[in-house]
Amino acid sequence: MHASLLLLISRSVVLSETDKILLLTHFEPVQLDKTTVLERAGRVPAFLYFVVSGFVRLHHVNEQGNNVTTHINCPPGFITSYLHFSNQSCSDENVSSIGAAQLLRLSKPSLDTLLNESQAFRAFSYTVFSESIAYNEKRNKELATLTAQQRYAKLLRENPEIIQQVPVQYIASFLGIHPESLSRIRRSVIS
């Protein structure tokens, strides 16, 4: 499982053998056979997850009692309630796998060790952080400016595996629409 992580990091920075050993030591493999809540709202997130295979979503319950999916991560990528993981504060978000998944997890103390002991990992982390900020800004703009049909078409074009493998209710929530609306949009795209 670690090969996917090492490959992703190696695309951005050069890893020494010491860096690789540190990464192998601190990232723990997690194998899930079914949908599992990895981090619960109301608690301090214990881990940062690297998705090797499967899908993981970030979600919360809004004031109306609806379960809202704010992020769907497909491999390879990192996911957690970042702000709360970094600050070690209680999160209002859940992190859940969507079906079977292979993950690597990293605790906050292990992250701190990697950042202190590996210049390469520190540089890679900066890249991931920058990309995450850019992604969130872009997503917020798209939610505000694109129509539901445009958001679906974009997801279909850029991440067809999500459309094919993630349940409709999570996709609809992620797109900011009701499942019924998504069904109508999907039918119009097929026609």
Summary of the structure (lengths in Angstrom):
residues: 191
radius of gyration: 17.4
end to end distance: 40.5
largest distance: 55.5
contacts: 559
relative contact order: 0.16
helix: 52%
strand: 25%
